[in-house]
Amino acid sequence: MGRILDFEIRGSRAHVPNCSRFVAVMLHRDVPNVPRRQNIASMLALNRSMLLRAIGLLVLVIALIALSVAFETTAPPRGPHPYPMIRGGGLFLVVVGASLVAGAIFCKLLWHVLGAGAALASVALAFRAETLGATLGAPTNGQIGAVVLSILGEIVIIFLLPQLFPLRDDRTLPLAILLVVGFHFIFMAPAFGPLIVVLSVLTIANAGFGLWVRPSLHWHVTWAVDGFIKMGVGAVMLNLPALGT
């Protein structure tokens, strides 16, 4: 009789962990083998990620509104300018920069957002380039050639990146692309002037920082910073001729 009671007690104890797992799943909807602290930490990390995305999106919207207001309230430029394409280039940079920031916020759609932003920037430039540069004069053949050759060189180098650049992990390629894009701005200097060189230096420094100085930094952060740099310099290029500079 004692053995039977002992067996029943042991058997009931053997079922307690399974019962507690079941109750935990039903009450807390946690994974049975994961401690509650880990689930709480995961929830906090998720909430923090959502908060950062919301803040990033808010900053992006505010920046775009500020740029729109500045563009609408600034008087149109008068007289010839040494870099007639500067305003069109600024418009392109603002749109592409905004798509970079948006892609970093909605990281699962990053490449789709970037493609859509590049297409939107091209369409905006096609419709507004003539208006933006109407009073700035006509670009020279050398300026047009500098833009075309730098873009072609950029495309070729990006295409060859896997062979030219050791791809150590999934962050190397996107940051290497930012680096190449930064370098190609230097060769656009005859068309856009000193501001494009400033943009080149800033974007190269940002990509290099993410690649070599702080490899632990998530590359989406570097990607977003690159977008804000392009938006800032693009806004100056868009409005600087109208301010008489």
N, C-alpha and C positions, 0 to 999 in steps of 0.2 A: 504493500500500500504506500509506504514511504517513497519507494522508487517511482511509483506512478505519479504521486504528487510532485516529486522533484522534477520528473520529466515534463509534466504539464507546466510547472513554473518556468523551467528553462525554455520551453517552447513558446510560452507567452512572451518572455523577454526577447526571444529571437525575432518576434514579430513587431516589437516596439519601434525599432528604427524604420522599418518599412512604413508603419503607420504614421510616424512623425514626418517622414518624407512626403507622404500623401497629403497630410494636413498642411504642410508648408507649401506644397504646390497649389492646393486649393485656396488657401488664405492669402498667400503672398505672390503666387504665380512665379515663383523663383525656380531656377533649375535645381533639381534635387541635390546634386553634389556640389553646388556652389554656395559658399557661406553668404549669409545675409549682408555682411559688411561689404563684400565684393560687389553685390548687386546694388547697394546704395552708392558705392563709389562709381559704378558704371553709370547710374542715373545722374549723379552730379556731373560727371564728365560730359554726358550727353547734353545736359542743360547748359553747361558752360560753352560747349561747342555751338549750340543753337543761339546763345546770347551773343557770342562773338560774330556769328554770321549775321545776326540782326543788326549789330552795331556797324559791321562792315557795309551792309546794304544801305543803312541809314546815311553813313558817311558818303557813299557813292551817290545816292540820290541828292543829298545836299550839295555836293560838289558839282553835279550836273546842273542843278538849278542855278547855282551861283554863276557857272560858266554861261548859261543861257541868258541870265539877266545882264551879265557884263557884255555879252555879245550884242544884245538888243539895245542897250543904253549907250554904247560907245559910238561916237560919230564915225561915219564912213571915212576911210583915208583919202587924201587928195595928193596928187602929184606922183611922179615916177618914184619907184623904189628899187634899190640895187638887187633885191631878191623878190621878184614879182610873185613867185609861187609860195611865199612864206605863209600866207593865210590859208591857202588850200592844204599845205602840209600840216599846219596847226590843227585844222579841222579833222584831218585823217588821224592824227595822233590822239586827239581827244576821244574819238569814237573807239579806236582800237584800245586805248588805255582803259576806257570804261569796260570794254568786253573782257580785258585781262582781270580786272578787279572782280567783275561779276563771276567770271569763271573760277576764281579762287574762292569765292563765297559758296557757289554751288559747284563744288569740286567734281561731282559725278558727271556733270555736263561740261566740264572745262573746255575740252577740245571743240565740242559743238558750239559753245558760246563764242569761243575765239573765231571759229570759222564764220559764224553769223555776224560777228562784229567786223571782221575784215570785209565781208561782202557789203554790209551796211555802210562802212566807211567809204568803200569804192563807189557805191551808188550816190552817197551824199556828195562826194568829191566831184563826180561826173555832173551832178545837177547844180552845184554851187561854185565850182572852180572858176568859171568865167565871171560870175558876179563878184566873188571875193577878190579877184585880181584885176577887175575891170579898170580901176584907176591907178594901178601900180605899174602898168607898163607890160611889155611882152618879155618873157624869158628868152635868153639867148640859146643858140643851139648847144653851146657848151654846158649850160645849166641843165637843159633837158637830157643831154647825154650822160651827165653825172648821175642823175636820178635813175635812168634806165640801166646803166652799167652796174651801179651799186645794188639795185634790186636783183638783177640777173646773177651777180656774184653771190649775193646772199642765198638765193635759191639753190645754186649749185653746191655751196658749202654745206648748207643744211642737209641736202640730199646725201652728201658724202660723210656726214658726221659719224655714223656708226663705224666707218673705216678710219677716220682721222682722229677720233676721240675715244679713249677707253671708257666704255659704258659700264661702270662698276655696279650701279643699282638703278632703280626706277626713277630717281631724282636727277641723275646725271644728264640724260638727254634733254629734258625741258629746260634745265638751267644752262646747258650748252647752247641751246637755241637762243635763249635770251642774250647770251654772250655774243653770239654771231650777229644777232640783230643790232646789238649795241655797237659792234665794230663797223657794221655797214653804214651807220649814220655818219661816220667820219668822212666817207667819200661823197656824201651829199652836201658837204660844206659849200662848194661853189654855187649850189642852188638855193640853200636856205641860210647860209651865213653862220656866225659864231654860235647862235643858239642851238643849232643841231650838233655842234661839237660839245657843248655843255651837256646836252642830252646823252650823247655817246659816252662821255666820261662817267656820268651818273649811272647809266644802265650797266656799263661794264663793271663798275665798282660794285653795284648791287649783286649782279650775277656771280662775280668772283668771290664776294663775301659768302654767298650761299654755297658755292662749290668747294672752296678751300679753307676759308677762315672759320665758318660755323657749319660744318657738314651735318651737325645734329639738328639744325634748324629746318623745320618742315619746308619743303620747296614751294608750297602754296603761299607761304608768307612772302618769300622772295618774289614770287609771281605777282602777288597783289601790290607789293611795293613798286615793282617795275611798272605796273599799270598806273599807279598814282603819279609816278615820275613823268610818264608820257602825257598824262592828262595835264599836269602842271605846266610842263614846257610847251605843250601844244596850245594851251590857253594863252600863254604869253605870245607865242608866234601868231595866234589868231587875232589878238587885239593890239599888239605892239605897233604895227604900221598905222593903225587908226589913232594912236596917241602921238603921232608925229615923230616917231623914232625910225 
